[in-house]
Protein backbone atom coordinates (compact mmCIF):
# COMPACT_ATOMS: atom_id res chain seq x y z
CA UNK A 1 0.00 0.00 0.00
CA UNK A 2 1.51 3.31 -1.13
CA UNK A 3 0.84 6.44 0.89
CA UNK A 4 2.33 9.65 -0.48
CA UNK A 5 3.08 12.89 1.36
CA UNK A 6 3.85 15.85 -0.86
CA UNK A 7 3.73 19.61 -0.94
CA UNK A 8 5.88 22.73 -0.86
CA UNK A 9 9.35 22.69 0.68
CA UNK A 10 9.30 23.27 4.44
CA UNK A 11 5.64 22.29 4.81
CA UNK A 12 6.43 19.56 7.34
CA UNK A 13 6.13 16.41 5.20
CA UNK A 14 9.20 14.66 6.57
CA UNK A 15 8.30 15.51 10.18
CA UNK A 16 4.77 14.20 9.63
CA UNK A 17 6.07 10.96 8.12
CA UNK A 18 8.38 10.47 11.12
CA UNK A 19 5.46 10.97 13.53
CA UNK A 20 3.21 8.59 11.59
CA UNK A 21 5.96 5.99 11.44
CA UNK A 22 6.40 6.17 15.23
CA UNK A 23 2.65 5.91 15.71
CA UNK A 24 2.09 2.93 13.38
CA UNK A 25 5.37 1.00 13.57
CA UNK A 26 4.04 -1.56 16.04
CA UNK A 27 0.86 -2.21 14.05
CA UNK A 28 2.18 -2.47 10.50
CA UNK A 29 5.28 -3.43 8.59
CA UNK A 30 6.36 0.03 7.36
CA UNK A 31 8.76 0.94 4.58
CA UNK A 32 9.99 4.57 4.31
CA UNK A 33 11.09 5.97 0.96
CA UNK A 34 11.40 9.27 -0.89
CA UNK A 35 11.97 10.94 -4.24
CA UNK A 36 14.31 11.74 -5.75
CA UNK A 37 15.82 8.49 -4.55
CA UNK A 38 18.69 8.73 -2.06
CA UNK A 39 21.16 6.88 -4.28
CA UNK A 40 23.78 8.38 -6.61
CA UNK A 41 21.24 8.95 -9.42
CA UNK A 42 18.70 10.73 -7.23
CA UNK A 43 21.35 12.89 -5.56
CA UNK A 44 22.80 13.82 -8.95
CA UNK A 45 19.37 14.98 -10.15
CA UNK A 46 18.79 17.04 -7.05
CA UNK A 47 22.20 18.70 -7.18
CA UNK A 48 22.24 19.36 -10.94
CA UNK A 49 18.67 20.46 -11.63
CA UNK A 50 19.68 23.72 -13.29
CA UNK A 51 21.99 22.26 -15.96
CA UNK A 52 19.23 20.43 -17.86
CA UNK A 53 16.64 21.76 -20.26
CA UNK A 54 13.03 21.15 -19.20
CA UNK A 55 12.36 18.10 -21.36
CA UNK A 56 15.60 16.36 -20.36
CA UNK A 57 14.95 17.00 -16.68
CA UNK A 58 11.37 15.71 -16.95
CA UNK A 59 12.58 12.43 -18.43
CA UNK A 60 15.45 12.09 -15.95
CA UNK A 61 13.00 12.50 -13.05
CA UNK A 62 10.73 9.97 -14.76
CA UNK A 63 13.65 7.54 -15.12
CA UNK A 64 14.41 7.96 -11.42
CA UNK A 65 10.75 7.22 -10.65
CA UNK A 66 10.88 4.08 -12.83
CA UNK A 67 13.89 2.91 -10.82
CA UNK A 68 12.09 3.85 -7.59
CA UNK A 69 9.02 1.86 -8.64
CA UNK A 70 11.08 -1.34 -8.56
CA UNK A 71 11.72 -0.61 -4.87
CA UNK A 72 8.03 0.10 -4.28
CA UNK A 73 6.96 -3.11 -6.00
CA UNK A 74 9.47 -5.16 -3.98
CA UNK A 75 7.89 -3.77 -0.81
CA UNK A 76 4.24 -3.93 -1.88
CA UNK A 77 3.41 -6.16 1.09
CA UNK A 78 4.31 -3.26 3.41
CA UNK A 79 2.76 0.06 4.33
CA UNK A 80 4.92 2.37 2.19
CA UNK A 81 5.24 5.98 3.37
CA UNK A 82 6.72 8.03 0.52
CA UNK A 83 8.11 11.56 0.87
CA UNK A 84 7.40 13.14 -2.57
CA UNK A 85 6.19 11.33 -5.66
CA UNK A 86 4.02 12.09 -8.71
CA UNK A 87 2.47 15.22 -7.11
CA UNK A 88 5.89 16.92 -7.11
CA UNK A 89 6.23 16.26 -10.82
CA UNK A 90 2.76 17.66 -11.44
CA UNK A 91 3.55 20.77 -9.41
CA UNK A 92 7.15 21.58 -10.19
CA UNK A 93 7.40 20.52 -13.81
CA UNK A 94 4.68 23.02 -14.65
CA UNK A 95 7.41 25.62 -14.14
CA UNK A 96 9.19 24.07 -17.13
CA UNK A 97 6.17 24.81 -19.37
CA UNK A 98 5.12 21.18 -19.47
CA UNK A 99 1.38 20.48 -19.34
CA UNK A 100 -0.24 18.62 -16.48
CA UNK A 101 -1.80 16.19 -18.96
CA UNK A 102 1.59 15.27 -20.41
CA UNK A 103 3.17 14.86 -16.97
CA UNK A 104 0.25 12.65 -15.90
CA UNK A 105 0.45 10.60 -19.09
CA UNK A 106 4.12 9.69 -18.66
CA UNK A 107 3.48 8.64 -15.06
CA UNK A 108 0.58 6.29 -15.84
CA UNK A 109 2.71 3.13 -15.83
CA UNK A 110 3.87 3.71 -12.28
CA UNK A 111 2.28 2.51 -9.06
CA UNK A 112 -0.48 4.97 -8.19
CA UNK A 113 -0.83 6.06 -4.56
CA UNK A 114 -3.59 4.55 -2.45
CA UNK A 115 -3.66 7.74 -0.37
CA UNK A 116 -2.13 11.13 -1.16
CA UNK A 117 -1.70 13.89 1.42
CA UNK A 118 -0.71 17.33 0.18
CA UNK A 119 0.82 19.19 3.12
CA UNK A 120 1.10 22.98 2.94
CA UNK A 121 1.40 26.08 5.09
CA UNK A 122 1.06 29.82 4.62
CA UNK A 123 3.64 31.76 2.60
CA UNK A 124 4.87 33.46 5.77
CA UNK A 125 5.28 30.18 7.64
CA UNK A 126 7.07 28.46 4.74
CA UNK A 127 9.44 31.41 4.36
CA UNK A 128 10.14 31.44 8.10
CA UNK A 129 11.02 27.72 8.06
CA UNK A 130 13.05 28.09 4.87
CA UNK A 131 15.15 30.85 6.42
CA UNK A 132 16.30 28.34 9.05
CA UNK A 133 17.98 26.19 6.39
CA UNK A 134 21.66 26.68 5.66
CA UNK A 135 21.43 25.43 2.08
CA UNK A 136 18.54 25.99 -0.29
CA UNK A 137 17.47 23.82 -3.20
CA UNK A 138 17.00 25.04 -6.77
CA UNK A 139 13.25 25.34 -6.20
CA UNK A 140 13.72 27.19 -2.91
CA UNK A 141 16.04 29.69 -4.61
CA UNK A 142 14.00 30.20 -7.77
CA UNK A 143 10.34 30.07 -6.75
CA UNK A 144 8.46 32.30 -4.34
CA UNK A 145 6.56 30.49 -1.58
CA UNK A 146 3.34 31.90 -3.05
CA UNK A 147 4.12 30.44 -6.47
CA UNK A 148 5.13 27.09 -4.98
CA UNK A 149 1.85 26.87 -3.03
CA UNK A 150 -0.13 27.74 -6.18
CA UNK A 151 1.67 25.03 -8.17
CA UNK A 152 0.95 22.40 -5.53
CA UNK A 153 -2.67 23.55 -5.27
CA UNK A 154 -2.97 23.10 -9.04
CA UNK A 155 -1.44 19.60 -8.79
CA UNK A 156 -3.82 18.77 -5.93
CA UNK A 157 -6.88 19.81 -7.95
CA UNK A 158 -5.65 17.84 -10.93
CA UNK A 159 -4.99 14.68 -8.92
CA UNK A 160 -8.26 14.97 -7.02
CA UNK A 161 -10.05 14.62 -10.36
CA UNK A 162 -7.98 11.55 -11.29
CA UNK A 163 -7.72 9.55 -8.05
CA UNK A 164 -9.67 8.86 -4.88
CA UNK A 165 -8.33 9.69 -1.44
CA UNK A 166 -6.42 12.88 -2.19
CA UNK A 167 -6.32 15.35 0.72
CA UNK A 168 -5.04 18.91 1.27
CA UNK A 169 -3.86 19.67 4.83
CA UNK A 170 -2.60 22.95 6.28
CA UNK A 171 0.34 22.81 8.67
CA UNK A 172 0.94 26.41 9.78
CA UNK A 173 1.66 25.67 13.41
CA UNK A 174 3.73 22.51 12.77
CA UNK A 175 1.08 20.73 14.79
CA UNK A 176 -0.87 19.01 12.03
CA UNK A 177 -3.67 16.77 13.22
CA UNK A 178 -1.87 13.44 12.98
CA UNK A 179 -5.00 11.65 14.22
CA UNK A 180 -6.82 12.55 10.97
CA UNK A 181 -3.98 11.16 8.84
CA UNK A 182 -3.62 7.98 10.90
CA UNK A 183 -7.41 7.46 10.82
CA UNK A 184 -7.46 7.78 7.01
CA UNK A 185 -4.56 5.31 6.70
CA UNK A 186 -6.23 2.79 9.02
CA UNK A 187 -9.59 3.16 7.25
CA UNK A 188 -7.90 2.44 3.92
CA UNK A 189 -5.98 -0.55 5.30
CA UNK A 190 -9.23 -1.99 6.66
CA UNK A 191 -11.20 -1.21 3.48
CA UNK A 192 -8.65 -2.96 1.31
CA UNK A 193 -8.20 -5.89 3.73
CA UNK A 194 -4.52 -5.16 3.36
CA UNK A 195 -3.34 -7.30 6.24
CA UNK A 196 -6.00 -10.01 6.16
VEXRO-188214 format. One record per residue: x negated, y negated, z of N, C-alpha, C in turn; residue in three letters. Coordinates in nm, 2 decimals, padded with zeros to 4 digits. Each point is the difference from the previous one (the first is absolute). Last residue first. Example, Ala and Ser with C-alpha at 12.3 -4.5 7.8 and 13.67 -1.06 7.14 Angstrom:
BEGIN
 n_east n_north   n_up ca_east ca_north  ca_up c_east c_north   c_up rest
 -01.28   00.22  00.71  -00.09   -00.11  00.00  00.08  -00.11  00.08  SER
 -00.03   00.57 -00.01   00.09   -00.12  00.00 -00.09  -00.12  00.00  ALA
***
This chain:
BEGIN
 n_east n_north   n_up ca_east ca_north  ca_up c_east c_north   c_up rest
  00.52   00.88  00.59   00.08    00.12  00.03 -00.05   00.12 -00.09  UNK
 -00.14  -00.48  00.01  -00.08    00.09  00.08  00.08   00.12  00.04  UNK
  00.18  -00.34 -00.29  -00.14    00.01 -00.03 -00.07   00.10  00.08  UNK
  00.48  -00.16 -00.11  -00.04    00.13  00.06 -00.15   00.02 -00.02  UNK
  00.26  -00.40 -00.12  -00.07    00.09 -00.10 -00.03   00.13  00.05  UNK
  00.21  -00.32  00.29   00.08    00.01 -00.12 -00.06   00.10 -00.11  UNK
 -00.25  -00.11  00.40   00.11    00.09  00.03  00.09   00.02 -00.13  UNK
 -00.36  -00.30 -00.03  -00.05    00.13  00.02  00.11   00.10  00.02  UNK
  00.12  -00.45 -00.03  -00.04    00.06 -00.13 -00.06   00.14  00.02  UNK
  00.11  -00.24  00.39   00.12    00.02 -00.08 -00.03   00.07 -00.13  UNK
 -00.37  -00.15  00.26   00.06    00.12  00.05  00.13   00.04 -00.06  UNK
 -00.21  -00.41 -00.14  -00.08    00.12 -00.03  00.06   00.13  00.05  UNK
  00.21  -00.40  00.12   00.02    00.02 -00.14 -00.09   00.12 -00.04  UNK
 -00.05  -00.14  00.44   00.13    00.05 -00.02  00.03   00.04 -00.15  UNK
 -00.40  -00.23  00.12  -00.01    00.14  00.04  00.14   00.07 -00.02  UNK
 -00.02  -00.46 -00.09  -00.08    00.07 -00.10 -00.01   00.15  00.04  UNK
  00.22  -00.29  00.30   00.07    00.01 -00.12 -00.07   00.08 -00.10  UNK
 -00.22  -00.09  00.40   00.11    00.10  00.02  00.08   00.01 -00.13  UNK
 -00.34  -00.33  00.05  -00.05    00.14 -00.04  00.11   00.10  00.01  UNK
 -00.01  -00.54 -00.06   00.08    00.10  00.07 -00.04   00.14 -00.05  UNK
 -00.35  -00.42  00.02   00.11    00.06 -00.09  00.07   00.11  00.08  UNK
 -00.34  -00.37  00.11   00.07    00.09  00.09  00.12   00.06 -00.07  UNK
 -00.30  -00.36 -00.15  -00.08    00.12  00.02  00.06   00.10  00.09  UNK
  00.20  -00.41 -00.16  -00.06   -00.01  00.13 -00.09   00.12  00.03  UNK
  00.23  -00.06 -00.43  -00.06   -00.13  00.04 -00.07   00.00  00.13  UNK
  00.22   00.33 -00.35  -00.09    00.03  00.11 -00.08  -00.13  00.04  UNK
  00.45   00.23 -00.32  -00.08   -00.11  00.04 -00.08   00.02  00.12  UNK
  00.21   00.33 -00.41   00.00   -00.03  00.14 -00.09  -00.12  00.03  UNK
  00.29   00.32 -00.40  -00.09   -00.12  00.02  00.01  -00.04  00.15  UNK
  00.09   00.49 -00.31   00.03   -00.09  00.10 -00.10  -00.12  00.00  UNK
  00.21   00.47 -00.28  -00.10   -00.11 -00.01  00.04  -00.11  00.10  UNK
  00.23   00.44 -00.15  -00.08   -00.01  00.13 -00.12  -00.09 -00.02  UNK
  00.19   00.19 -00.46   00.07   -00.02  00.13 -00.11  -00.03  00.11  UNK
 -00.08  -00.14 -00.52  -00.01    00.10  00.10  00.09  -00.02  00.12  UNK
 -00.01  -00.30 -00.39  -00.05    00.12 -00.06  00.00   00.12  00.10  UNK
  00.12  -00.46  00.10   00.09    00.04 -00.11 -00.04   00.14 -00.05  UNK
 -00.27  -00.20  00.32   00.13    00.02  00.07  00.10   00.05 -00.11  UNK
 -00.43  -00.16 -00.13   00.00    00.14  00.05  00.13   00.04  00.06  UNK
 -00.05  -00.45 -00.15  -00.01    00.10 -00.11  00.00   00.14  00.04  UNK
 -00.01  -00.34  00.33   00.13    00.00 -00.07  00.00   00.10 -00.12  UNK
 -00.41  -00.06  00.23   00.10    00.06  00.09  00.14   00.01 -00.08  UNK
 -00.35  -00.23 -00.20  -00.03    00.14 -00.01  00.11   00.08  00.08  UNK
  00.01  -00.47  00.03   00.04    00.04 -00.13 -00.02   00.15 -00.02  UNK
 -00.16  -00.19  00.39   00.15   -00.01  00.00  00.05   00.05 -00.13  UNK
 -00.46  -00.05  00.04   00.05    00.12  00.07  00.15   00.00  00.01  UNK
 -00.20  -00.38 -00.19  -00.03    00.12 -00.09  00.05   00.13  00.07  UNK
  00.04  -00.41  00.25   00.09    00.01 -00.12 -00.02   00.12 -00.09  UNK
 -00.31  -00.08  00.35   00.14    00.04  00.06  00.10   00.01 -00.12  UNK
 -00.42  -00.17 -00.11  -00.01    00.14  00.03  00.13   00.06  00.06  UNK
 -00.04  -00.47 -00.08   00.01    00.08 -00.13 -00.01   00.15  00.03  UNK
 -00.05  -00.29  00.37   00.14   -00.01 -00.05  00.01   00.08 -00.13  UNK
 -00.42  -00.03  00.20   00.08    00.09  00.07  00.15   00.00 -00.05  UNK
 -00.39  -00.12 -00.35   00.05   -00.06  00.13  00.09   00.10  00.07  UNK
 -00.42   00.14 -00.32   00.15   -00.02  00.01  00.03  -00.07  00.12  UNK
 -00.46   00.12 -00.10   00.06   -00.06 -00.13  00.15  -00.02  00.00  UNK
 -00.29   00.19  00.36  -00.06   -00.12 -00.04  00.07  -00.07 -00.11  UNK
  00.15   00.42  00.17   00.01   -00.10  00.11 -00.07  -00.13 -00.04  UNK
 -00.02   00.36 -00.30   00.14   -00.04  00.01  00.01  -00.11  00.11  UNK
 -00.42   00.21 -00.05   00.03   -00.07 -00.12  00.14  -00.07  00.01  UNK
 -00.19   00.11  00.47   00.00    00.08 -00.12  00.03  -00.10 -00.12  UNK
 -00.27  -00.12  00.48   00.14    00.00 -00.07 -00.01   00.07 -00.13  UNK
 -00.28  -00.03  00.51   00.00    00.02 -00.14  00.14   00.01 -00.06  UNK
 -00.04  -00.08  00.46  -00.13   -00.06 -00.04 -00.01   00.00 -00.16  UNK
  00.47  -00.04  00.30  -00.09    00.09 -00.07 -00.13  -00.07 -00.04  UNK
  00.38  -00.22  00.21  -00.08    00.08  00.10 -00.10   00.09 -00.07  UNK
  00.33  -00.26 -00.24  -00.11   -00.08  00.04 -00.09   00.06  00.11  UNK
  00.40   00.21 -00.16  -00.10    00.00 -00.10 -00.13  -00.08  00.04  UNK
  00.40  -00.01  00.26  -00.07    00.13  00.02 -00.12   00.01 -00.10  UNK
  00.27  -00.39 -00.03  -00.06    00.01  00.13 -00.08   00.13  00.02  UNK
  00.27  -00.05 -00.38  -00.12   -00.08 -00.01 -00.08   00.00  00.13  UNK
  00.41   00.22 -00.01  -00.10    00.07 -00.09 -00.13  -00.08 -00.01  UNK
  00.37  -00.20  00.23  -00.06    00.11  00.07 -00.10   00.08 -00.08  UNK
  00.22  -00.35 -00.21  -00.08   -00.06  00.11 -00.06   00.12  00.08  UNK
  00.31   00.11 -00.34  -00.12   -00.06 -00.06 -00.10  -00.04  00.11  UNK
  00.35   00.37  00.15   00.00   -00.13 -00.06 -00.13  -00.04 -00.05  UNK
  00.10   00.51 -00.01   00.00   -00.10  00.11  00.01  -00.14 -00.07  UNK
  00.06   00.59 -00.11  -00.04   -00.14 -00.04  00.00  -00.08  00.13  UNK
  00.05   00.54 -00.23  -00.02   -00.08  00.12 -00.05  -00.14 -00.04  UNK
  00.27   00.45 -00.22  -00.07   -00.12 -00.03 -00.01  -00.08  00.13  UNK
  00.09   00.54 -00.10   00.02   -00.12  00.09 -00.09  -00.11 -00.05  UNK
  00.23   00.50 -00.18  -00.10   -00.11 -00.03  00.04  -00.12  00.10  UNK
  00.08   00.58 -00.09   00.04   -00.12  00.07 -00.11  -00.11 -00.03  UNK
 -00.03   00.39 -00.23   00.13    00.03  00.05  00.06  -00.12  00.08  UNK
 -00.36  -00.03 -00.43   00.02    00.00  00.14  00.14   00.05  00.04  UNK
 -00.25   00.18 -00.44   00.08   -00.12  00.04  00.02   00.01  00.15  UNK
 -00.39   00.21 -00.34   00.09    00.03  00.10  00.07  -00.13  00.05  UNK
 -00.17  -00.01 -00.50  -00.06    00.02  00.13  00.11   00.04  00.10  UNK
  00.06  -00.12 -00.47  -00.05    00.14  00.02 -00.05   00.03  00.14  UNK
  00.15  -00.45 -00.15   00.11    00.10  00.01 -00.04   00.14  00.02  UNK
 -00.24  -00.44 -00.08  -00.01    00.07  00.13  00.11   00.11  00.02  UNK
 -00.05  -00.30 -00.39  -00.12    00.08  00.01 -00.02   00.07  00.14  UNK
  00.39  -00.27 -00.08  -00.01    00.11 -00.10 -00.12   00.08  00.02  UNK
  00.06  -00.40  00.25   00.09    00.11  00.05 -00.02   00.13 -00.09  UNK
 -00.21  -00.40 -00.14  -00.07    00.05  00.12  00.08   00.13  00.06  UNK
  00.20  -00.24 -00.35  -00.12    00.07 -00.05 -00.07   00.07  00.12  UNK
  00.37  -00.28  00.09   00.04    00.12 -00.07 -00.12   00.08 -00.04  UNK
 -00.07  -00.42  00.19   00.03    00.10  00.10  00.05   00.13 -00.07  UNK
 -00.35  -00.32 -00.25   00.14    00.00  00.04  00.03   00.11  00.10  UNK
 -00.45  -00.31 -00.08   00.05    00.13 -00.04  00.14   00.02  00.06  UNK
 -00.34  -00.37  00.06   00.09   -00.01 -00.11  00.04   00.13 -00.05  UNK
 -00.26  -00.08  00.40  -00.08    00.02 -00.12  00.09   00.00 -00.13  UNK
  00.18  -00.04  00.44  -00.09   -00.11 -00.01 -00.09   00.01 -00.13  UNK
  00.29   00.35  00.14   00.07   -00.10 -00.06 -00.09  -00.13 -00.03  UNK
 -00.15   00.38  00.25  -00.03    00.00 -00.14  00.09  -00.09 -00.08  UNK
  00.06   00.05  00.47  -00.12   -00.07 -00.03 -00.04   00.00 -00.15  UNK
  00.41   00.22  00.18  -00.01   -00.14  00.05 -00.13  -00.06 -00.06  UNK
  00.09   00.45 -00.10   00.11   -00.08 -00.04 -00.01  -00.14  00.03  UNK
 -00.32   00.30  00.17  -00.01   -00.02 -00.14  00.11  -00.08 -00.06  UNK
  00.03   00.11  00.45  -00.11   -00.09 -00.02 -00.03  -00.02 -00.15  UNK
  00.33   00.33  00.13   00.04   -00.14  00.02 -00.11  -00.11 -00.02  UNK
 -00.10   00.48 -00.02   00.06   -00.06 -00.12  00.05  -00.14  00.02  UNK
 -00.30   00.12  00.39   00.03    00.10 -00.11  00.06  -00.08 -00.12  UNK
 -00.18  -00.06  00.57   00.00   -00.04 -00.14  00.02   00.11 -00.10  UNK
 -00.07   00.19  00.44  -00.02   -00.15  00.01 -00.03  -00.05 -00.15  UNK
  00.26   00.47  00.21  -00.09   -00.06 -00.10  00.00  -00.16  00.01  UNK
  00.13   00.51  00.25   00.02   -00.15  00.03 -00.11  -00.07 -00.09  UNK
  00.25   00.52  00.02  -00.11   -00.09 -00.05  00.03  -00.14  00.02  UNK
  00.12   00.51  00.19   00.06   -00.14  00.00 -00.11  -00.09 -00.04  UNK
 -00.02   00.51 -00.16  -00.02   -00.08  00.11  00.08  -00.13 -00.01  UNK
 -00.06   00.35 -00.33   00.07    00.07  00.11 -00.01  -00.09  00.13  UNK
 -00.22  -00.12 -00.42   00.15   -00.02 -00.01  00.08   00.07  00.11  UNK
 -00.50  -00.06 -00.14   00.05   -00.02  00.14  00.15  -00.02  00.00  UNK
 -00.24   00.05 -00.40  -00.07    00.11  00.08  00.06  -00.01  00.14  UNK
  00.13  -00.33 -00.31   00.06    00.13 -00.03 -00.05   00.11  00.09  UNK
 -00.19  -00.43  00.03   00.14    00.00  00.05  00.06   00.14 -00.02  UNK
 -00.42  -00.08 -00.18  -00.01    00.01  00.14  00.14   00.01  00.06  UNK
 -00.03  -00.07 -00.45  -00.05    00.13  00.02 -00.01   00.03  00.15  UNK
  00.10  -00.44 -00.15   00.12    00.09  00.00 -00.04   00.15  00.02  UNK
 -00.33  -00.34 -00.05   00.06    00.00  00.13  00.12   00.09  00.01  UNK
 -00.21  -00.07 -00.42  -00.09    00.07  00.09  00.06   00.01  00.14  UNK
  00.23  -00.27 -00.29   00.01    00.14 -00.05 -00.09   00.09  00.08  UNK
 -00.02  -00.46  00.08   00.13    00.06  00.05  00.01   00.14 -00.04  UNK
 -00.36  -00.24 -00.17  -00.02    00.02  00.14  00.12   00.07  00.06  UNK
  00.04  -00.14 -00.44  -00.08    00.12  00.01 -00.03   00.03  00.14  UNK
  00.23  -00.39 -00.08   00.09    00.11 -00.03 -00.08   00.13  00.01  UNK
 -00.23  -00.40  00.04   00.08    00.02  00.12  00.09   00.12 -00.02  UNK
 -00.24  -00.13 -00.37  -00.10    00.05  00.11  00.08   00.03  00.13  UNK
  00.24  -00.20 -00.36  -00.03    00.14 -00.02 -00.10   00.06  00.09  UNK
  00.10  -00.47  00.04   00.12    00.08  00.02 -00.02   00.15 -00.02  UNK
 -00.35  -00.30 -00.10   00.02    00.02  00.14  00.12   00.08  00.03  UNK
 -00.09  -00.11 -00.45  -00.10    00.09  00.05  00.02   00.03  00.15  UNK
  00.26  -00.33 -00.20   00.04    00.13 -00.05 -00.09   00.11  00.06  UNK
 -00.09  -00.46  00.09   00.12    00.05  00.07  00.03   00.14 -00.04  UNK
 -00.51  -00.14 -00.01   00.12   -00.07 -00.06  00.12   00.08  00.06  UNK
 -00.46  -00.01  00.29   00.08    00.07 -00.11  00.11  -00.09 -00.05  UNK
 -00.31  -00.11  00.37  -00.08    00.01 -00.13  00.08   00.07 -00.11  UNK
  00.16  -00.09  00.47  -00.01   -00.12 -00.09 -00.08   00.02 -00.13  UNK
  00.06   00.34  00.36   00.12   -00.04 -00.06 -00.01  -00.10 -00.11  UNK
 -00.31   00.27  00.31  -00.03   -00.06 -00.13  00.12  -00.04 -00.08  UNK
 -00.01   00.21  00.45  -00.11   -00.10  00.00 -00.02  -00.07 -00.13  UNK
  00.33   00.34  00.05   00.03   -00.10  00.10 -00.11  -00.11 -00.01  UNK
 -00.06   00.39 -00.25   00.11   -00.08 -00.06  00.03  -00.12  00.09  UNK
 -00.32   00.31  00.15  -00.05   -00.07 -00.11  00.11  -00.09 -00.06  UNK
  00.11   00.29  00.34  -00.07   -00.11  00.05 -00.06  -00.08 -00.11  UNK
  00.23   00.39 -00.11   00.09   -00.09  00.06 -00.07  -00.13  00.05  UNK
 -00.27   00.36 -00.17   00.09   -00.05 -00.10  00.09  -00.12  00.05  UNK
 -00.26   00.26  00.31  -00.09   -00.09 -00.08  00.09  -00.07 -00.11  UNK
  00.30   00.16  00.40  -00.13    00.06 -00.06 -00.07  -00.10 -00.08  UNK
  00.44  -00.04  00.23  -00.12   -00.04  00.07 -00.13   00.06 -00.04  UNK
  00.47  -00.15 -00.29  -00.05    00.11  00.08 -00.13  -00.05  00.07  UNK
  00.36  -00.37 -00.11  -00.08    00.10 -00.07 -00.06   00.10  00.09  UNK
  00.34   00.02  00.19  -00.05   -00.04 -00.13 -00.05  -00.15  00.00  UNK
  00.09   00.45  00.38   00.02   -00.14 -00.05 -00.05  -00.01 -00.14  UNK
  00.15   00.37  00.45  -00.07   -00.03 -00.12  00.03  -00.14 -00.04  UNK
  00.09   00.43  00.40  -00.01   -00.15 -00.03 -00.08  -00.02 -00.13  UNK
  00.32   00.41  00.24  -00.12   -00.02 -00.08  00.00  -00.15 -00.04  UNK
  00.26   00.36  00.39  -00.02   -00.12 -00.07 -00.13  -00.01 -00.08  UNK
  00.38   00.34  00.25  -00.14    00.01 -00.05 -00.02  -00.12 -00.09  UNK
  00.35  -00.01  00.42  -00.02    00.04 -00.14 -00.15   00.01 -00.03  UNK
  00.17  -00.10  00.44   00.11    00.06 -00.06 -00.02   00.06 -00.13  UNK
 -00.33  -00.25  00.27   00.04    00.13  00.06  00.11   00.07 -00.06  UNK
 -00.14  -00.43 -00.17  -00.11    00.10 -00.01  00.04   00.13  00.06  UNK
  00.24  -00.44 -00.02   00.05    00.12 -00.06 -00.10   00.11 -00.01  UNK
 -00.09  -00.44  00.19   00.13    00.03  00.05  00.05   00.14 -00.05  UNK
 -00.41  -00.20 -00.14  -00.01    00.03  00.14  00.13   00.05  00.05  UNK
 -00.01  -00.15 -00.44  -00.08    00.12  00.01  00.00   00.04  00.15  UNK
  00.19  -00.41 -00.09   00.09    00.11 -00.04 -00.07   00.13  00.01  UNK
 -00.26  -00.38  00.08   00.10    00.01  00.10  00.10   00.12 -00.03  UNK
 -00.32  -00.12 -00.33  -00.07    00.05  00.12  00.10   00.03  00.11  UNK
  00.16  -00.22 -00.38  -00.03    00.14 -00.03 -00.07   00.07  00.12  UNK
  00.08  -00.46  00.02   00.12    00.07  00.01 -00.02   00.15 -00.02  UNK
 -00.36  -00.29 -00.07   00.03    00.01  00.15  00.13   00.08  00.02  UNK
 -00.13  -00.09 -00.44  -00.09    00.09  00.06  00.03   00.02  00.15  UNK
  00.25  -00.33 -00.24   00.03    00.14 -00.05 -00.09   00.10  00.07  UNK
  00.05  -00.51  00.03   00.01    00.09  00.11  00.02   00.15 -00.04  UNK
 -00.08  -00.43 -00.26   00.14    00.01  00.05  00.01   00.10  00.12  UNK
 -00.40  -00.15 -00.29   00.02   -00.05  00.13  00.14   00.01  00.06  UNK
 -00.03   00.04 -00.52  -00.11    00.01  00.09  00.03  -00.07  00.13  UNK
  00.42   00.16 -00.28  -00.11   -00.09 -00.01 -00.11   00.03  00.10  UNK
  00.29   00.42 -00.12   00.04   -00.14  00.02 -00.13  -00.09 -00.01  UNK
  00.18   00.56  00.11  -00.06   -00.09 -00.10  00.04  -00.15  00.04  UNK
  00.03   00.57  00.12   00.00   -00.13  00.07 -00.08  -00.10 -00.09  UNK
  00.25   00.53 -00.06  -00.09   -00.10 -00.04  00.03  -00.13  00.08  UNK
  00.06   00.57  00.00   00.06   -00.12  00.06 -00.11  -00.11 -00.03  UNK
  00.12   00.54 -00.16  -00.08   -00.12 -00.01  00.07  -00.13  00.05  UNK
  00.00   00.58  00.06   00.08   -00.12  00.00 -00.09  -00.12  00.00  UNK
***
